[in-house]
Amino acid sequence: MIEGECKAAQYLARLQAQQADPDELAVIVSMLYGAMLRGFCRAIEKALGVHHA
């Protein structure tokens, strides 16, 4: 698992436990770039059930 995917998993766990701060997603995304951002987005898409053709 790449670092962006790990950050997404941690965020999603806090979100599901209703422990995520409302601004947390924006703060996390603002610090990511390149492969980390792609991994984060891929993990969020997977959690949402998004499939690209």
C-alpha positions in Angstrom: 0.0 0.0 0.0 1.5 3.4 -1.0 1.4 6.3 1.4 -1.5 8.1 -0.2 -3.6 4.9 0.1 -2.6 4.5 3.7 -3.6 8.2 4.5 -7.0 7.5 2.8 -7.6 4.4 4.8 -6.8 6.2 8.0 -9.1 9.1 7.0 -12.0 6.8 6.0 -11.7 4.9 9.3 -12.0 8.2 11.3 -14.8 9.4 9.0 -16.8 6.1 9.6 -16.2 6.4 13.3 -17.5 10.0 13.1 -14.1 11.2 14.5 -13.0 13.2 11.4 -12.8 16.9 11.6 -14.9 18.7 8.9 -11.8 20.4 7.4 -9.6 17.3 7.6 -10.1 16.1 4.0 -9.1 19.5 2.6 -6.0 19.6 4.8 -4.9 16.1 3.8 -5.4 16.8 0.1 -3.6 20.1 0.2 -0.4 18.3 1.5 -0.4 15.5 -1.2 1.0 15.6 -4.7 2.1 13.2 -7.4 1.9 9.5 -6.6 0.7 10.1 -3.0 -2.3 12.2 -4.3 -3.1 9.5 -7.0 -3.0 6.8 -4.4 -5.2 8.8 -2.0 -7.8 9.5 -4.8 -7.7 5.8 -5.9 -8.5 4.6 -2.4 -11.3 7.2 -2.0 -12.8 6.2 -5.4 -12.6 2.5 -4.4 -14.3 3.2 -1.1 -17.1 5.1 -3.0 -17.4 2.3 -5.5 -16.3 4.4 -8.5 -15.2 2.5 -11.6 -13.6 4.2 -14.6 -14.1 2.7 -18.0 
